[in-house]
Amino acid sequence: MPETTLATLHHLVDKRFVGTIPDGRQVLIDGTKEHPIGMSPMHLVLNAWGGCVAYDVVEMLKKRRVEIRSYRVELEGDRNDGVPAFYTLLRQRHVIDAPGLDRKTMERFVELAMTKYCSVGESLKAEQTFEVDLVHEATVSEG
């Protein structure tokens, strides 16, 4: 049976939400224009994609017993001009300091992570469904 991942999104105010998962961890999601204090949903998608790839790269480096002194992934996303403003092109730049690691191996690890292992990248065109549950459903008066 496939694994199901659970999360709940709670509205705070305006376009500000907090996302929670069953173990209690939280993330602030903020679409406000003035004084945002959290990341926008699209920034979260970009970071989730980069984090997914980097996680798998780190796992591959660990199996090779490669020491990572520093590692960052710089992310860019070009968005559609219309609505919805989805990503049309995503780019990653992996900057790593790992003694003994050669460019060819790192490129192979990043490519494998992006094309074979990254669940986020594969999920970006997932089927989407919904349902609605009104707590206080409006009634229409006939008269």
DSSP file (Angstrom, degrees, kcal/mol; ACC not computed):
  #  RESIDUE AA STRUCTURE BP1 BP2  ACC     N-H-->O    O-->H-N    N-H-->O    O-->H-N    TCO  KAPPA ALPHA  PHI   PSI    X-CA   Y-CA   Z-CA
    1    1 A M              0   0    0      0, 0.0     0, 0.0     0, 0.0     0, 0.0   0.000 360.0 360.0 360.0 137.0    0.0    0.0    0.0
    2    2 A P        -     0   0    0      0, 0.0     2,-0.3     0, 0.0     0, 0.0  -0.279 360.0-108.4 -65.5 150.5    1.4    3.5   -0.9
    3    3 A E        -     0   0    0      1,-0.0     2,-0.5     2,-0.0     0, 0.0  -0.575  28.3-148.5 -77.5 139.5    2.6    5.7    1.9
    4    4 A T        -     0   0    0     -2,-0.3     2,-0.4     2,-0.0    -1,-0.0  -0.942   3.9-151.4-111.2 131.8    0.5    8.7    2.8
    5    5 A T        -     0   0    0     -2,-0.5     2,-0.4     2,-0.0    16,-0.0  -0.859  14.0-153.0-101.9 136.1    2.0   12.0    4.0
    6    6 A L        +     0   0    0     -2,-0.4     2,-0.3     2,-0.0    -2,-0.0  -0.861  22.6 155.0-114.0 144.4   -0.1   14.2    6.3
    7    7 A A        -     0   0    0     -2,-0.4     2,-0.4    14,-0.2    14,-0.2  -0.967  23.4-149.0-157.1 155.2    0.0   17.9    6.9
    8    8 A T  E     -A   20   0A   0     12,-2.6    12,-3.2    -2,-0.3     2,-0.5  -0.997   6.8-151.9-131.2 136.5   -2.5   20.6    8.1
    9    9 A L  E     -A   19   0A   0     -2,-0.4     2,-0.5    10,-0.2    10,-0.2  -0.935  11.3-163.4-110.1 125.0   -2.5   24.2    7.1
   10   10 A H  E     -A   18   0A   0      8,-2.9     8,-2.4    -2,-0.5     2,-0.3  -0.928  17.4-129.5-112.3 129.2   -3.9   26.8    9.6
   11   11 A H  E     +A   17   0A   0     -2,-0.5     6,-0.2     6,-0.2     3,-0.1  -0.587  28.3 172.8 -73.9 131.9   -5.0   30.3    8.6
   12   12 A L  E     -     0   0A   0      4,-2.9     2,-0.3    -2,-0.3     5,-0.2   0.827  59.8 -38.6-100.8 -64.9   -3.5   33.0   10.9
   13   13 A V  E >  S-A   16   0A   0      3,-1.1     3,-2.4     0, 0.0    -1,-0.3  -0.953 101.1 -22.7-163.4 146.8   -4.4   36.3    9.2
   14   14 A D  T 3  S-     0   0    0     -2,-0.3    -2,-0.1     1,-0.3    16,-0.0  -0.227 130.2 -19.5  50.5-123.2   -4.5   37.7    5.7
   15   15 A K  T 3  S+     0   0    0     -4,-0.1    16,-3.0    -3,-0.1     2,-0.5  -0.149 111.6 113.0-104.7  37.4   -2.3   35.5    3.5
   16   16 A R  E <   +AB  13  30A   0     -3,-2.4    -4,-2.9    14,-0.2    -3,-1.1  -0.938  38.1 165.1-115.5 130.3   -0.3   34.1    6.5
   17   17 A F  E     -AB  11  29A   0     12,-3.1    12,-2.7    -2,-0.5     2,-0.4  -0.901  29.5-138.0-136.9 161.3   -0.6   30.5    7.4
   18   18 A V  E     -AB  10  28A   0     -8,-2.4    -8,-2.9    -2,-0.3     2,-0.4  -0.996  16.9-152.1-123.9 127.5    1.2   27.9    9.5
   19   19 A G  E     -AB   9  27A   0      8,-3.0     8,-2.0    -2,-0.4     2,-0.3  -0.812  17.3-173.5 -96.1 135.8    1.7   24.4    8.2
   20   20 A T  E     -AB   8  26A   0    -12,-3.2   -12,-2.6    -2,-0.4     6,-0.2  -0.914  14.2-153.7-128.3 155.0    2.0   21.6   10.7
   21   21 A I    >   -     0   0    0      4,-1.7     3,-2.8    -2,-0.3   -14,-0.2  -0.866  40.8 -96.4-121.5 161.9    2.8   17.9   10.5
   22   22 A P  T 3  S+     0   0    0      0, 0.0   -15,-0.1     0, 0.0    -1,-0.0   0.739 120.3  58.5 -53.4 -28.8    1.6   15.2   13.0
   23   23 A D  T 3  S-     0   0    0      1,-0.1    -3,-0.0     2,-0.1     0, 0.0   0.477 120.4-104.6 -82.9   1.8    4.8   15.3   15.1
   24   24 A G  S <  S+     0   0    0     -3,-2.8    -1,-0.1     1,-0.3     2,-0.0   0.302  71.3 142.0 100.4  -9.5    4.3   19.0   15.8
   25   25 A R        -     0   0    0     -4,-0.1    -4,-1.7    -5,-0.1    -1,-0.3  -0.363  32.1-162.6 -66.7 149.7    6.9   20.6   13.5
   26   26 A Q  E     -B   20   0A   0     -6,-0.2     2,-0.3     2,-0.0    -6,-0.2  -0.917  19.1-165.2-135.3 156.4    5.7   23.8   11.9
   27   27 A V  E     -B   19   0A   0     -8,-2.0    -8,-3.0    -2,-0.3     2,-0.5  -0.993  22.4-130.6-139.9 137.4    6.5   26.2    9.0
   28   28 A L  E     -B   18   0A   0     -2,-0.3    11,-1.1   -10,-0.2     2,-0.5  -0.759  19.9-165.3 -88.5 128.6    5.3   29.7    8.5
   29   29 A I  E     -Bc  17  39A   0    -12,-2.7   -12,-3.1    -2,-0.5     2,-0.5  -0.969  10.4-177.8-116.8 124.4    3.9   30.3    5.0
   30   30 A D  E     +B   16   0A   0      9,-2.7   -14,-0.2    -2,-0.5   -16,-0.1  -0.954  24.8 167.3-136.3 114.5    3.4   34.0    4.1
   31   31 A G        +     0   0    0    -16,-3.0   -15,-0.2    -2,-0.5     2,-0.1   0.240  42.4 125.6-105.6  11.4    2.0   35.5    1.0
   32   32 A T        -     0   0    0    -17,-0.3    -2,-0.1     1,-0.1     3,-0.0  -0.422  52.5-149.1 -71.8 147.1    1.7   39.0    2.4
   33   33 A K  S    S+     0   0    0      1,-0.1     2,-0.5     2,-0.1    -1,-0.1   0.872  80.4  58.7 -82.7 -40.4    3.3   41.8    0.4
   34   34 A E  S    S-     0   0    0      1,-0.2    -1,-0.1     0, 0.0    -2,-0.0  -0.820 123.3 -12.7 -98.3 126.9    4.2   44.1    3.3
   35   35 A H  S    S-     0   0    0     -2,-0.5    -1,-0.2     1,-0.2    -2,-0.1   0.890  76.7-169.0  57.7  49.5    6.4   42.8    6.1
   36   36 A P        -     0   0    0      0, 0.0    -1,-0.2     0, 0.0     4,-0.0  -0.434  13.5-175.4 -66.8 143.3    6.3   39.1    5.3
   37   37 A I        +     0   0    0     -2,-0.1     2,-0.3     2,-0.1    -9,-0.1   0.406  65.1  42.3-118.3  -2.6    7.8   37.0    8.0
   38   38 A G  S    S-     0   0    0    -11,-0.1    -9,-0.2    -8,-0.0     2,-0.2  -0.789  93.2 -83.6-131.8 177.3    7.7   33.6    6.3
   39   39 A M  B     -c   29   0A   0    -11,-1.1    -9,-2.7    -2,-0.3    -2,-0.1  -0.546  42.6-114.1 -83.0 150.5    8.4   32.2    2.9
   40   40 A S     >  -     0   0    0    -11,-0.2     4,-2.3    -2,-0.2     5,-0.2  -0.383  32.7-105.5 -73.4 160.4    5.8   32.3    0.1
   41   41 A P  H  > S+     0   0    0      0, 0.0     4,-2.1     0, 0.0     5,-0.1   0.889 122.3  50.7 -55.0 -39.6    4.4   29.0   -1.2
   42   42 A M  H  > S+     0   0    0      2,-0.2     4,-2.2     1,-0.2     5,-0.1   0.848 108.2  51.5 -71.8 -32.1    6.5   29.3   -4.3
   43   43 A H  H  > S+     0   0    0      2,-0.2     4,-2.6     1,-0.2    -1,-0.2   0.882 109.3  51.8 -67.1 -36.6    9.7   29.9   -2.3
   44   44 A L  H  X S+     0   0    0     -4,-2.3     4,-2.8     2,-0.2    -2,-0.2   0.906 108.6  50.2 -64.0 -41.1    8.9   26.8   -0.3
   45   45 A V  H  X S+     0   0    0     -4,-2.1     4,-2.5     2,-0.2    -2,-0.2   0.935 111.6  48.5 -60.9 -46.3    8.5   24.8   -3.5
   46   46 A L  H  X S+     0   0    0     -4,-2.2     4,-2.3     1,-0.2    -2,-0.2   0.930 115.5  43.5 -60.6 -46.8   11.9   26.0   -4.7
   47   47 A N  H  X S+     0   0    0     -4,-2.6     4,-3.0     2,-0.2    -1,-0.2   0.865 111.8  53.6 -68.2 -36.1   13.6   25.2   -1.4
   48   48 A A  H  X S+     0   0    0     -4,-2.8     4,-2.3    -5,-0.2    -2,-0.2   0.915 110.1  47.9 -63.9 -41.8   11.8   21.9   -1.2
   49   49 A W  H  X S+     0   0    0     -4,-2.5     4,-2.0     2,-0.2    -2,-0.2   0.939 115.3  44.5 -63.9 -47.7   13.0   20.9   -4.6
   50   50 A G  H  X S+     0   0    0     -4,-2.3     4,-2.7     1,-0.2    -2,-0.2   0.908 113.9  50.1 -63.0 -42.4   16.6   22.0   -3.8
   51   51 A G  H  X S+     0   0    0     -4,-3.0     4,-2.5     2,-0.2    -1,-0.2   0.875 108.3  53.1 -64.2 -37.9   16.5   20.3   -0.4
   52   52 A C  H  X S+     0   0    0     -4,-2.3     4,-1.6    -5,-0.2    -1,-0.2   0.928 113.1  42.8 -63.0 -46.7   15.3   17.1   -1.9
   53   53 A V  H  X S+     0   0    0     -4,-2.0     4,-2.2     2,-0.2    -2,-0.2   0.937 115.3  49.1 -65.4 -46.9   18.1   16.9   -4.5
   54   54 A A  H  X S+     0   0    0     -4,-2.7     4,-2.8     1,-0.2     5,-0.2   0.880 106.4  56.9 -63.0 -38.7   20.7   18.0   -1.9
   55   55 A Y  H  X S+     0   0    0     -4,-2.5     4,-2.0     1,-0.2    -1,-0.2   0.932 110.1  44.5 -55.8 -47.5   19.5   15.4    0.6
   56   56 A D  H  X S+     0   0    0     -4,-1.6     4,-2.2     2,-0.2    -1,-0.2   0.871 111.5  52.9 -68.6 -36.3   20.1   12.6   -2.0
   57   57 A V  H  X S+     0   0    0     -4,-2.2     4,-2.6     2,-0.2    -2,-0.2   0.933 109.2  49.6 -61.9 -45.5   23.5   14.1   -3.0
   58   58 A V  H  X S+     0   0    0     -4,-2.8     4,-2.6     1,-0.2    -2,-0.2   0.895 109.1  52.5 -61.1 -40.3   24.6   14.1    0.7
   59   59 A E  H  X S+     0   0    0     -4,-2.0     4,-2.0    -5,-0.2    -1,-0.2   0.921 110.5  47.2 -61.3 -43.7   23.5   10.5    1.0
   60   60 A M  H  X S+     0   0    0     -4,-2.2     4,-1.2     1,-0.2    -2,-0.2   0.900 112.9  48.8 -65.3 -40.4   25.5    9.4   -2.0
   61   61 A L  H  <>S+     0   0    0     -4,-2.6     5,-2.6     1,-0.2     4,-0.3   0.890 108.9  53.7 -65.5 -38.5   28.6   11.3   -0.7
   62   62 A K  H ><5S+     0   0    0     -4,-2.6     3,-1.5     1,-0.2    -2,-0.2   0.904 105.2  53.5 -62.0 -41.9   28.2    9.7    2.7
   63   63 A K  H 3<5S+     0   0    0     -4,-2.0    -1,-0.2     1,-0.3    -2,-0.2   0.808 110.5  47.5 -63.6 -28.7   28.2    6.2    1.1
   64   64 A R  T 3<5S-     0   0    0     -4,-1.2    -1,-0.3    -3,-0.2    -2,-0.2   0.425 114.1-122.2 -88.6  -0.4   31.5    7.1   -0.6
   65   65 A R  T < 5 +     0   0    0     -3,-1.5     2,-0.5    -4,-0.3    -3,-0.2   0.871  52.9 163.6  58.9  40.6   32.8    8.4    2.8
   66   66 A V      < -     0   0    0     -5,-2.6     2,-0.4    -6,-0.1    -1,-0.2  -0.787  36.1-130.5 -90.1 127.6   33.4   11.9    1.3
   67   67 A E        -     0   0    0     -2,-0.5     2,-0.7    32,-0.4    34,-0.1  -0.635  15.4-150.6 -77.9 130.1   33.9   14.6    3.9
   68   68 A I        +     0   0    0     -2,-0.4    30,-0.2     1,-0.2     3,-0.1  -0.910  19.6 175.3-104.3 112.9   31.7   17.7    3.2
   69   69 A R  S    S-     0   0    0     28,-2.9     2,-0.3    -2,-0.7    -1,-0.2   0.885  74.7 -12.6 -80.8 -42.6   33.3   20.9    4.5
   70   70 A S  E     +D   97   0B   0     27,-1.3    27,-2.9     2,-0.0    -1,-0.4  -0.977  63.9 178.7-156.4 150.7   30.6   23.1    3.1
   71   71 A Y  E     +D   96   0B   0     -2,-0.3     2,-0.3    25,-0.2    25,-0.2  -0.943   5.5 166.4-156.6 128.9   27.8   22.7    0.7
   72   72 A R  E     -D   95   0B   0     23,-2.3    23,-2.7    -2,-0.3     2,-0.5  -0.981  22.6-145.7-141.3 155.3   25.1   25.0   -0.5
   73   73 A V  E     -D   94   0B   0     -2,-0.3     2,-0.5    21,-0.2    21,-0.2  -0.982  10.9-153.2-123.7 118.9   22.6   24.9   -3.4
   74   74 A E  E     -D   93   0B   0     19,-2.8    19,-2.0    -2,-0.5     2,-0.4  -0.811  19.4-159.6 -92.6 128.1   21.7   28.2   -5.1
   75   75 A L  E     +D   92   0B   0     -2,-0.5     2,-0.4    17,-0.2    17,-0.2  -0.879  16.0 177.7-118.3 139.8   18.2   28.0   -6.6
   76   76 A E  E     -D   91   0B   0     15,-2.2    15,-3.0    -2,-0.4     2,-0.4  -0.997   4.6-171.5-137.1 142.2   16.5   30.0   -9.3
   77   77 A G  E     -D   90   0B   0     -2,-0.4     2,-0.4    13,-0.2    13,-0.2  -0.981  12.5-151.1-137.3 126.3   13.0   29.6  -10.8
   78   78 A D  E     -D   89   0B   0     11,-2.9    10,-3.2    -2,-0.4    11,-1.4  -0.794  24.4-151.2 -91.1 135.8   11.5   31.4  -13.8
   79   79 A R  E     -D   87   0B   0     -2,-0.4     8,-0.2     8,-0.3     7,-0.1  -0.796  19.1 -98.7-114.5 152.3    7.8   31.8  -13.6
   80   80 A N        -     0   0    0      6,-2.9    -1,-0.1    -2,-0.3     7,-0.0  -0.330  27.9-133.3 -59.5 141.5    4.9   32.0  -16.0
   81   81 A D  S    S+     0   0    0      2,-0.1    -1,-0.1     4,-0.0     4,-0.1   0.803  84.5  54.1 -70.0 -29.8    3.8   35.6  -16.7
   82   82 A G  S    S-     0   0    0      2,-0.2    -2,-0.0     4,-0.1     4,-0.0   0.017 101.3 -45.0 -91.5-162.2    0.1   34.7  -16.4
   83   83 A V  S    S+     0   0    0      2,-0.1     2,-0.1     1,-0.1    -2,-0.1  -0.970 122.2  39.7-114.7 125.7   -2.1   33.0  -13.7
   84   84 A P  S    S-     0   0    0      0, 0.0     2,-1.3     0, 0.0    -2,-0.2   0.487  82.9-153.5 -77.6 152.6   -1.2   30.6  -12.4
   85   85 A A        +     0   0    0     -2,-0.1    -2,-0.1    -4,-0.1     3,-0.1  -0.474  31.7 167.8 -93.6  62.6    2.4   31.8  -12.2
   86   86 A F        -     0   0    0     -2,-1.3    -6,-2.9    -7,-0.1     2,-0.4  -0.219  44.9 -87.2 -72.4 164.4    4.0   28.3  -12.1
   87   87 A Y  E     +D   79   0B   0     -8,-0.2    -8,-0.3     1,-0.2     3,-0.1  -0.597  38.8 178.9 -74.1 129.7    7.6   27.6  -12.6
   88   88 A T  E    S+     0   0B   0    -10,-3.2     2,-0.3    -2,-0.4    -9,-0.2   0.663  74.4  17.6-100.5 -24.6    8.6   27.2  -16.3
   89   89 A L  E     -D   78   0B   0    -11,-1.4   -11,-2.9     2,-0.0     2,-0.4  -0.963  65.3-166.0-150.6 130.8   12.3   26.7  -15.6
   90   90 A L  E     -D   77   0B   0     -2,-0.3     2,-0.4   -13,-0.2   -13,-0.2  -0.955   8.8-171.7-118.6 136.9   14.1   25.6  -12.5
   91   91 A R  E     -D   76   0B   0    -15,-3.0   -15,-2.2    -2,-0.4     2,-0.4  -0.972   5.5-167.8-130.4 144.2   17.9   25.9  -12.0
   92   92 A Q  E     -D   75   0B   0     -2,-0.4     2,-0.4   -17,-0.2   -17,-0.2  -0.979   5.9-165.7-127.2 142.7   20.3   24.7   -9.3
   93   93 A R  E     -D   74   0B   0    -19,-2.0   -19,-2.8    -2,-0.4     2,-0.6  -0.972  13.3-154.9-126.4 114.6   23.9   25.5   -8.7
   94   94 A H  E     -D   73   0B   0     -2,-0.4     2,-0.6   -21,-0.2   -21,-0.2  -0.809   9.3-172.3 -95.0 119.8   25.7   23.2   -6.3
   95   95 A V  E     +D   72   0B   0    -23,-2.7   -23,-2.3    -2,-0.6     2,-0.4  -0.955  16.9 169.5-115.3 114.6   28.7   24.8   -4.6
   96   96 A I  E     -D   71   0B   0     -2,-0.6     2,-0.6   -25,-0.2   -25,-0.2  -0.969  33.0-159.4-135.4 142.1   30.6   22.2   -2.5
   97   97 A D  E     +D   70   0B   0    -27,-2.9   -28,-2.9    -2,-0.4   -27,-1.3  -0.942  36.2 146.4-115.8 104.0   33.9   22.0   -0.7
   98   98 A A    >   -     0   0    0     -2,-0.6     3,-2.2   -30,-0.2   -30,-0.2  -0.871  46.5-126.7-143.4 102.8   34.7   18.3   -0.3
   99   99 A P  T 3  S+     0   0    0      0, 0.0   -32,-0.4     0, 0.0     3,-0.1  -0.221  93.5  13.4 -54.0 131.7   38.3   17.2   -0.4
  100  100 A G  T 3  S+     0   0    0      1,-0.3     2,-0.5   -34,-0.1   -34,-0.0   0.312  92.0 127.7  87.0  -9.0   38.9   14.5   -3.1
  101  101 A L    <   -     0   0    0     -3,-2.2    -1,-0.3   -34,-0.1     2,-0.2  -0.697  46.6-151.4 -83.7 127.4   35.6   14.9   -4.8
  102  102 A D     >  -     0   0    0     -2,-0.5     4,-2.2    -3,-0.1     3,-0.2  -0.660  22.7-115.3 -99.0 157.6   35.9   15.4   -8.6
  103  103 A R  H  > S+     0   0    0     -2,-0.2     4,-2.9     1,-0.2     5,-0.2   0.877 112.5  55.5 -56.5 -43.3   33.6   17.4  -10.8
  104  104 A K  H  > S+     0   0    0      1,-0.2     4,-2.1     2,-0.2    -1,-0.2   0.908 109.4  46.2 -60.8 -43.7   32.5   14.3  -12.8
  105  105 A T  H  > S+     0   0    0     -3,-0.2     4,-2.5     2,-0.2    -1,-0.2   0.933 113.9  48.0 -65.1 -45.8   31.4   12.4   -9.7
  106  106 A M  H  X S+     0   0    0     -4,-2.2     4,-2.7     1,-0.2     5,-0.2   0.911 111.1  50.8 -62.7 -42.3   29.5   15.4   -8.3
  107  107 A E  H  X S+     0   0    0     -4,-2.9     4,-2.5     1,-0.2    -1,-0.2   0.896 110.9  49.4 -61.2 -39.7   27.8   16.0  -11.6
  108  108 A R  H  X S+     0   0    0     -4,-2.1     4,-2.6    -5,-0.2    -2,-0.2   0.911 111.4  49.0 -65.6 -41.9   26.7   12.4  -11.7
  109  109 A F  H  X S+     0   0    0     -4,-2.5     4,-2.6     2,-0.2    -2,-0.2   0.917 112.7  46.9 -63.9 -43.9   25.4   12.5   -8.2
  110  110 A V  H  X S+     0   0    0     -4,-2.7     4,-2.6     2,-0.2     5,-0.2   0.928 113.1  49.4 -64.4 -44.0   23.4   15.7   -8.8
  111  111 A E  H  X S+     0   0    0     -4,-2.5     4,-2.7    -5,-0.2     5,-0.3   0.923 112.2  47.6 -62.0 -44.4   22.0   14.3  -12.1
  112  112 A L  H  X>S+     0   0    0     -4,-2.6     4,-2.6     1,-0.2     5,-1.5   0.929 112.4  49.8 -60.9 -45.2   21.0   11.0  -10.3
  113  113 A A  I  <>S+     0   0    0     -4,-2.6     5,-2.2     3,-0.2     4,-0.3   0.919 116.1  42.3 -59.9 -44.0   19.4   13.0   -7.5
  114  114 A M  I  <5S+     0   0    0     -4,-2.6    -2,-0.2     3,-0.2    -1,-0.2   0.886 125.5  30.9 -71.4 -39.5   17.4   15.2   -9.9
  115  115 A T  I  <5S+     0   0    0     -4,-2.7    -2,-0.2    -5,-0.2    -3,-0.2   0.686 133.4  19.4 -98.3 -19.3   16.3   12.5  -12.4
  116  116 A K  I  <5S+     0   0    0     -4,-2.6    -3,-0.2    -5,-0.3    -2,-0.1   0.741 127.2  28.1-120.5 -35.9   16.0    9.4  -10.3
  117  117 A Y  I   <S+     0   0    0     -5,-1.5     2,-0.7    -4,-0.3    -3,-0.2   0.723  81.4 102.9-108.7 -24.4   15.6   10.1   -6.6
  118  118 A C     >< -     0   0    0     -5,-2.2     4,-1.4    -6,-0.3     5,-0.1  -0.500  41.7-174.0 -75.1 109.3   14.0   13.5   -6.0
  119  119 A S  H  > S+     0   0    0     -2,-0.7     4,-1.2     1,-0.2    -1,-0.2   0.828  81.8  58.1 -68.9 -33.2   10.4   13.0   -5.0
  120  120 A V  H >> S+     0   0    0      2,-0.2     4,-0.8     1,-0.2     3,-0.6   0.950 105.4  48.3 -64.3 -49.1    9.6   16.7   -5.0
  121  121 A G  H >4 S+     0   0    0      1,-0.3     3,-0.7     2,-0.2     4,-0.2   0.887 113.2  48.3 -58.1 -40.0   10.7   17.2   -8.6
  122  122 A E  H 3< S+     0   0    0     -4,-1.4     3,-0.5     1,-0.2    -1,-0.3   0.729 108.3  56.5 -72.5 -21.3    8.6   14.2   -9.7
  123  123 A S  H X< S+     0   0    0     -4,-1.2     3,-2.3    -3,-0.6    -1,-0.2   0.590  77.8  91.9 -85.6 -11.6    5.6   15.6   -7.7
  124  124 A L  T << S+     0   0    0     -4,-0.8    -1,-0.2    -3,-0.7    -2,-0.1   0.729  96.2  36.0 -63.1 -21.5    5.4   18.9   -9.4
  125  125 A K  T 3  S+     0   0    0     -3,-0.5    -1,-0.3    -4,-0.2    -2,-0.1  -0.047  89.8 145.4-116.2  31.5    2.9   17.6  -12.0
  126  126 A A    <   -     0   0    0     -3,-2.3     2,-0.1     1,-0.1    -3,-0.1  -0.256  60.1 -93.6 -66.3 153.6    1.1   15.3   -9.6
  127  127 A E        -     0   0    0      1,-0.0     2,-0.4     0, 0.0    -1,-0.1  -0.424  44.7-149.9 -62.3 143.4   -2.7   14.7   -9.9
  128  128 A Q        +     0   0    0     -2,-0.1     2,-0.3    -3,-0.1    -1,-0.0  -0.974  20.8 168.9-125.9 133.4   -4.6   17.0   -7.7
  129  129 A T        -     0   0    0     -2,-0.4     2,-0.3     2,-0.0     0, 0.0  -0.866   6.9-174.4-132.2 168.2   -8.0   16.4   -6.0
  130  130 A F        -     0   0    0     -2,-0.3     2,-0.3     2,-0.0    -2,-0.0  -0.984  12.0-165.2-155.5 164.8  -10.0   18.2   -3.3
  131  131 A E        -     0   0    0     -2,-0.3     2,-0.4     2,-0.0    -2,-0.0  -0.950  18.2-134.9-144.4 162.9  -13.1   18.1   -1.1
  132  132 A V        -     0   0    0     -2,-0.3     2,-0.4     2,-0.0    -2,-0.0  -0.967  13.4-173.9-124.2 137.3  -14.9   20.8    1.0
  133  133 A D        -     0   0    0     -2,-0.4     2,-0.5     4,-0.0    -2,-0.0  -0.907  12.9-157.3-130.7 103.1  -16.2   20.5    4.6
  134  134 A L        -     0   0    0     -2,-0.4     3,-0.5     1,-0.2    -2,-0.0  -0.705   5.6-163.0 -84.5 123.3  -18.1   23.5    5.7
  135  135 A V  S    S+     0   0    0     -2,-0.5     2,-0.5     1,-0.3    -1,-0.2   0.930  91.0  22.3 -70.2 -46.5  -18.2   23.8    9.5
  136  136 A H  S    S-     0   0    0      2,-0.0    -1,-0.3     0, 0.0     2,-0.2  -0.808  88.3-157.5-122.0  87.2  -21.2   26.2    9.5
  137  137 A E        -     0   0    0     -2,-0.5     2,-0.1    -3,-0.5    -4,-0.0  -0.442  18.0-119.3 -71.3 133.5  -22.9   25.7    6.2
  138  138 A A        -     0   0    0     -2,-0.2     2,-0.4     1,-0.0    -1,-0.1  -0.429  24.9-145.1 -68.7 142.3  -25.0   28.6    4.9
  139  139 A T        -     0   0    0     -2,-0.1     2,-0.6     2,-0.0    -1,-0.0  -0.890   6.6-134.2-110.5 144.0  -28.7   27.9    4.5
  140  140 A V        -     0   0    0     -2,-0.4     2,-0.4     2,-0.0    -2,-0.0  -0.847  19.6-139.4 -97.5 124.7  -30.7   29.5    1.7
  141  141 A S        -     0   0    0     -2,-0.6     2,-0.5     2,-0.0    -2,-0.0  -0.691  10.5-150.0 -87.3 132.4  -34.1   30.8    2.9
  142  142 A E              0   0    0     -2,-0.4    -1,-0.0     1,-0.1    -2,-0.0  -0.831 360.0 360.0 -98.4 135.2  -37.0   30.2    0.7
  143  143 A G              0   0    0     -2,-0.5    -1,-0.1     0, 0.0    -2,-0.0   0.459 360.0 360.0-165.1 360.0  -39.7   32.7    0.8
